[in-house]
């Protein structure tokens, strides 16, 4: 819970009494700060410039570290790009070989299926041909046997055959006469 402030609180300066900063020169910097820097920090004032042959060992050391880090990062980046490129080529090679392998497998399976279907069709055709030939031979054999039996019957019973022929002729003549008379 906030404590309400009185407008006339002696600890709070009046709004008109508060200092107001107008320029950036109000913010102290080390080169304009009145205190001397600590001697162990190695800090030098900005107004003192290094001569052309003079080097700051701390800056050189820092620059060498940064350069080594940047160089190492570049080397690692190039190595990663090279590995990525070789991986991409390997994946492309592998995928192409997989596609060829699958194509060959599909072609082999199709060829095997086609050969199997042709073999089965040939087997069925041969079986049908053999079955038809067997049926023809059976029909020829039965016809031959029936002719032989009929001849044997005629030879043994000629009067029965003549009587059957006469009866059949009479039946045909009678049928023809009845049909002719029904039309007139």
WONORVEN-V648424 format. One record per residue. N is the residue number from 0. RES is the residue in three letters. NEAR is the number of other ideal C-beta (glycine too) atoms within 8 Angstrom. Layout:
n->N res->RES near->NEAR
n->N res->RES near->NEAR
This chain:
n->0 res->UNK near->2
n->1 res->UNK near->3
n->2 res->UNK near->4
n->3 res->UNK near->4
n->4 res->UNK near->6
n->5 res->UNK near->5
n->6 res->UNK near->4
n->7 res->UNK near->4
n->8 res->UNK near->7
n->9 res->UNK near->4
n->10 res->UNK near->3
n->11 res->UNK near->6
n->12 res->UNK near->5
n->13 res->UNK near->6
n->14 res->UNK near->5
n->15 res->UNK near->4
n->16 res->UNK near->5
n->17 res->UNK near->7
n->18 res->UNK near->3
n->19 res->UNK near->4
n->20 res->UNK near->6
n->21 res->UNK near->4
n->22 res->UNK near->5
n->23 res->UNK near->4
n->24 res->UNK near->5
n->25 res->UNK near->6
n->26 res->UNK near->6
n->27 res->UNK near->5
n->28 res->UNK near->6
n->29 res->UNK near->7
n->30 res->UNK near->7
n->31 res->UNK near->6
n->32 res->UNK near->7
n->33 res->UNK near->2
n->34 res->UNK near->4
n->35 res->UNK near->3
n->36 res->UNK near->8
n->37 res->UNK near->6
n->38 res->UNK near->4
n->39 res->UNK near->4
n->40 res->UNK near->6
n->41 res->UNK near->5
n->42 res->UNK near->7
n->43 res->UNK near->5
n->44 res->UNK near->7
n->45 res->UNK near->5
n->46 res->UNK near->5
n->47 res->UNK near->6
n->48 res->UNK near->4
n->49 res->UNK near->6
n->50 res->UNK near->5
n->51 res->UNK near->3
n->52 res->UNK near->4
n->53 res->UNK near->6
n->54 res->UNK near->7
n->55 res->UNK near->7
n->56 res->UNK near->6
n->57 res->UNK near->7
n->58 res->UNK near->8
n->59 res->UNK near->9
n->60 res->UNK near->8
n->61 res->UNK near->8
n->62 res->UNK near->8
n->63 res->UNK near->8
n->64 res->UNK near->8
n->65 res->UNK near->8
n->66 res->UNK near->8
n->67 res->UNK near->8
n->68 res->UNK near->8
n->69 res->UNK near->8
n->70 res->UNK near->8
n->71 res->UNK near->8
n->72 res->UNK near->8
n->73 res->UNK near->8
n->74 res->UNK near->8
n->75 res->UNK near->8
n->76 res->UNK near->8
n->77 res->UNK near->8
n->78 res->UNK near->8
n->79 res->UNK near->8
n->80 res->UNK near->8
n->81 res->UNK near->8
n->82 res->UNK near->8
n->83 res->UNK near->8
n->84 res->UNK near->8
n->85 res->UNK near->8
n->86 res->UNK near->8
n->87 res->UNK near->8
n->88 res->UNK near->8
n->89 res->UNK near->8
n->90 res->UNK near->8
n->91 res->UNK near->8
n->92 res->UNK near->8
n->93 res->UNK near->8
n->94 res->UNK near->8
n->95 res->UNK near->8
n->96 res->UNK near->8
n->97 res->UNK near->8
n->98 res->UNK near->8
n->99 res->UNK near->8
n->100 res->UNK near->8
n->101 res->UNK near->8
n->102 res->UNK near->8
n->103 res->UNK near->8
n->104 res->UNK near->8
n->105 res->UNK near->8
n->106 res->UNK near->8
n->107 res->UNK near->8
n->108 res->UNK near->8
n->109 res->UNK near->8
n->110 res->UNK near->8
n->111 res->UNK near->8
n->112 res->UNK near->8
n->113 res->UNK near->8
n->114 res->UNK near->8
n->115 res->UNK near->8
n->116 res->UNK near->8
n->117 res->UNK near->8
n->118 res->UNK near->8
n->119 res->UNK near->8
n->120 res->UNK near->8
n->121 res->UNK near->8
n->122 res->UNK near->8
n->123 res->UNK near->8
n->124 res->UNK near->8
n->125 res->UNK near->8
n->126 res->UNK near->8
n->127 res->UNK near->8
n->128 res->UNK near->8
n->129 res->UNK near->8
n->130 res->UNK near->8
n->131 res->UNK near->8
n->132 res->UNK near->8
n->133 res->UNK near->8
n->134 res->UNK near->8
n->135 res->UNK near->8
n->136 res->UNK near->8
n->137 res->UNK near->8
n->138 res->UNK near->8
n->139 res->UNK near->8
n->140 res->UNK near->8
n->141 res->UNK near->8
n->142 res->UNK near->8
n->143 res->UNK near->8
n->144 res->UNK near->8
n->145 res->UNK near->8
n->146 res->UNK near->8
n->147 res->UNK near->8
n->148 res->UNK near->8
n->149 res->UNK near->8
n->150 res->UNK near->8
n->151 res->UNK near->8
n->152 res->UNK near->9
n->153 res->UNK near->9
n->154 res->UNK near->6
n->155 res->UNK near->5
n->156 res->UNK near->7
n->157 res->UNK near->7
n->158 res->UNK near->6
n->159 res->UNK near->7
n->160 res->UNK near->10
n->161 res->UNK near->8
n->162 res->UNK near->8
n->163 res->UNK near->8
n->164 res->UNK near->8
n->165 res->UNK near->8
n->166 res->UNK near->8
n->167 res->UNK near->8
n->168 res->UNK near->8
n->169 res->UNK near->8
n->170 res->UNK near->8
n->171 res->UNK near->8
n->172 res->UNK near->8
n->173 res->UNK near->8
n->174 res->UNK near->8
n->175 res->UNK near->8
n->176 res->UNK near->8
n->177 res->UNK near->8
n->178 res->UNK near->8
n->179 res->UNK near->8
n->180 res->UNK near->7
n->181 res->UNK near->6
n->182 res->UNK near->5
n->183 res->UNK near->4
